[in-house]
């Protein structure tokens, strides 16, 4: 809800695709800066406690945003600053939250758990924009921010019921410096024969394809001549497709073949983006967005599951922090570049070029899939 409200408020304040890209950059890019350190923190400190603290800070940010919009004191500069603050908080939350999953379930249930986590996340992406659109029309943008603040309180209550029952987090007595831990995590990731190429492909996809979600306010207004309700339909369609993709994945408990599934969906994802940017007709755009949402989840969840299964336990937080850096930082950079480019080329052409680059990256990764599969799908890698 908050992301949709921020996007729509940004468009109202500026009417600029460049500012949409800049706001997405402010939301997502801080993870690039704090993510590697947050991963080391997630391997050093209690992950559940880190999650609780970060969510409390996020709730406070949403309360401030509600107050400023309710009192009509918001401007683009303060909105940008508050978005940066939330991006920093999210950067510390994500690695701890992702690394916590193996502590909640058995190893054989890990694939389903990651998929369920994605279903819940994308259900929010499906329901949230629909509710946000109604609330913005009926009660104004501040109403959407108020509801988001309340939702954080409910989430903090649910976190109080979490109990660690699976993989136990280890805290070695002797550790290197925090910077040394960060370096170890980067070297481990870059040298792994399966993790490294999948991370490189994820970088291209997140920079070149994923920014379409951040640029949807511009498409709703400039391409489809719609308002907040049209934006909610577009974003909810992405979320609906994502939920369907997650539901399909949750049925798989065997990691065999997951590498090929993740790679195959990457190609379909790029093709779906091409179909979306090529039209201004709802009956073509919405199915394309639904397919895009489904493939985005299958690719992202498949990659994350393979990382969870193959990474060494003591490196889990740091590797997943790099996954988070890519997953949030890639769209930030891509949305900023494409938003600025849209001022001169329109919204469609930059995304079409991005889809082409993603297909080239897919081809390079697909040619080495046998080696990647062997490194990621072996049952003993993480032990």
Secondary structure, 3 states (H helix, E strand, C coil): CHHHHHHHHHHHHHCCHHHHHHHHHHHHCHHHHHHHHHHHHHHHCCHHHHHHHHHHHHHHHHHHHHHHHHCCCCCHHHHHHHHHHHHHHHHHHHHHHHHHHHHCCCHHHHHHHHHHHHHHHHHHHHHHHHHHHHHHHHHCHHHHHHHHHHHHHHHHHHHCCCCCCCCCCCCCCCCCCHHHHHHHHHHHHHHCCCHHHHHHHHHHHHHHCHHHCCCHHHHHHHHCCCCHHHHHHHHHHHHHHHHHHHHHHHCCCCCCCHHHHHHHHHHHHHHHHHHHHCCCCHHHHHHHHHHHHHHHHHHHHHHHHHHHHHCCHHHHHHHHHHHHHHHHHHHHHHHHHHHHHHHHHHHHHHHHHHHHHHHHHHHHHHHCHHHHHHHHCCCCCCC
